[in-house]
Amino acid sequence: MYLIGNIAIYLGVALSLYGLIANAVGIKKKDERWIESGRGAVLSLAFVSSVAAFLLLYLLGTSQFQYKYVASYTNESLPIVYKLTAFWAGNAGSLLLWAFLLSIYTAMVVFSKEKRNQMVPYVSSILMLNILFFFMVMALNANPFEMTDQIPADGKGLNPMLQNPGMILHPVTLYMGYVGLAVPFAFGIAALILKRMDAEWIKLTRRWTLLAWLFLTLGNIIGGWWAYLELGWGGYWAWDPVENASFLPWLTVSAFLHSVMIQERKNMLKTWSLSLIILSYILTLFGTFLVRSGILTSVHAFGDSNLGTYFLIFMSFMMILSLYIVLSRYNLIKRDSSPIEAYFSKESSFLLNNLILVVAAFAVFWGTMYPLISETFTGTKVNVGAPYFNKVMAPILLVLIVLMGICPLIAWQKAAIERFVKSMIWPLAMGVVTAIGLFAFGVKGIYAVVGLSATAFMFGTHILEFIRGISARRKATKENIFKAAFKLTVKNQRRYGGYIVHIGIAIIAVGVISSHSYSTEVLKTVNAGESIKVGDYSLKFNELTEHMKNGNGVIIADIDVSYKGKDIGKIKPEKIFYETWPEPSTEVAIKTNWSQDLYVVVSSWENKDKVTFMVKVNPFVSWIWTGGIIMVIGTAFALAGGRPSSFRYQINKGLKTAGR
């Protein structure tokens, strides 16, 4: 096994290097035989990386403790599912996962129906350069098949915080998002090298980009859900440096998706599109650098890492290479790009959207890196916590929500103000009614009310777009409302898939604003038989019991819960003591419904009859997870959509007739 694993790693280095050379020779000599040989190298890489990945899974699943990686992240008592997910618990395994995914993605590109496209050999070379880097790092510094000096009787086990269903999905989805962005990046660079400034590379990578964005969205949402369940502090997003590192490319890819819509349709914003995909790719490397460098403190980072230098060098190299290619083609990009015709147009609103998303990304980046910058230049490390991010990001995201509400109402090329004002009446009324309703029901906090009202306005705009589209279709086809709605969305999947995503964002915004502004918390020590009052809830503590579960000691608090005087059952928060870990793990107890969560944590205890609890009531947190699901559905719907149908002309004509 040791021999097979190491041969696979070194073959990965050799094959990726050979693939680079074969493509370079084939491109220079215009020799298809060398290009075909490069394709063979890609296929071999996919096979070799698959062998290495499945071998590591086998070693982890069968507890082969003679391997250092297996001994470091698993033990005999660990459930099999977490033995397997230990694959990405440490540096060596996560690097192999990245190389495996990238090899599979590269093979899919090279052997797709576009394999004869002139750009593909260049794309293959750029992707293999990335694969070469990851295999070289494994060969030189982080070999997952390294042996131990002495075989231990048992392994160290997995960090208790990682023994959660989130461990199965969160890292993998983020990696798939990170790796997926390498494909549109490679196509963008290939288009620049070949001086092909049309939208072909965008059309070829549309689904790759949407998939990467989908996985980044899933990764961030699942990460928030995991933190909410596992960390026991009552929140879901702490603006931790590694959280921020995964949020940054999500912001820039969101801008890129909007930018390429304009480039594909209007031949505009070419510089924006290329710059944003390069920035997004670099940010994936930056995020990986943060996790592995140890330069910033994070509960998500790999504590034993010394790989930061490798990633810094590679990130710098790819950044300089990309910048050089862009600058050498800048005049060509500008010459072939159409200017925006009017300030008040949908094109301008998309450009403003890009600016806001980039400003948001810069604000997050600056807050994340400022402690390091401060320490480097002043010798004093300044902590930048959640208050900074909340204060800076709240107005930026509020403007973004308002713009999301306005943009669908603005016409292309040059919008008529009278028509725009007429289109805004109903969504604006929905926002105003929401504000009046909130104040009428005694909801306090002007900033939260403004945020919720803006969200209602944005939600109303998108619902109105569906209503107008259905109405226009019914007028053109005489179909019933259900058939018209189905046909409208199916024939315009890209457009209405995007609208569904925006509706999901609106629902998330309600959850974030409400839980941040109106959460209630009580920290109280009670004796057995005493109660804690939090809002409309009453919690009666009965007893603290001790048990053994899977070889671990567990203490369980038994609590009766009533809501507005009515018994609604029991809740049982836990603490779990692992033999292989010094600190107990917190198991949060949550009672959830559509409007709020009751969140209970055992904070500390003096004895079994005297316990301190942290109890929180978090309004509308479940809306965050629901909104995330809706965003995924909308993205999947947009992914299934192809080129706009010829029926769009009829619908647009009907919409104009309806008064747009």
Buried (B, 14 or more C-beta within 10 A) or exposed (E): BBEEBBBBBBBBBBBBBBBBBBBBBBBEEEEEEBBEBBBBBBBBBBBBBBBBBEBBBEBBBEBBBBBBBBBBBBBEBBEEEBBBBBBBBBBBBBBBBBBBBBBBBBBEBBBEEBBEBEBBBBBBBBBBBBBBBBBBBBBEBBBBBBBBEEEBEBBBBBBBBBBBBBBBBBBBBBBBBBBBBBBBBBBBBBBBBBEBBEBBBBBBBBBBBBBBBBBBBBBBBBBBBBBBBBBBBBBBBBBBBBBBBBBBBBBBBBBBBBBBBBBBBBBBBBBBBBBBBBBBBBBBBBBBBBBBBBBBEBBBBBEEBEBBEBBBEBBEEBBEBBEEBBEEBEEBBEEBBEEBEEEBBBBBBBBBBBEBBBBBBEBBBEBBBBBBEBEEEEEEEEEBEBEBBEEBBBEBBBBBBBBBBBBBBBBBEBBEEEBBEEBBEBBBEBBEEBBEBBEEEEBEBEEBBBBBBBBBBBBBBBBBBBEBBBBBBBBBBEBEEEEBBBBBBEBBBBBBBBBBBBBBBBBBBBBBBBBBBBBEEBEBBBEBEBBBEBBEBBBBBEEBEEEEEEEBBBBBBBBBBBBEEEEBEBBBBBBBBBEBBEEBBBBBBBBEEEEBBBBBBBBEBEEEBBBBBBBBBBBBBBBBBBBBEBBBBBBBBBBEBEEBBEBEEBBBEBBEEBEB
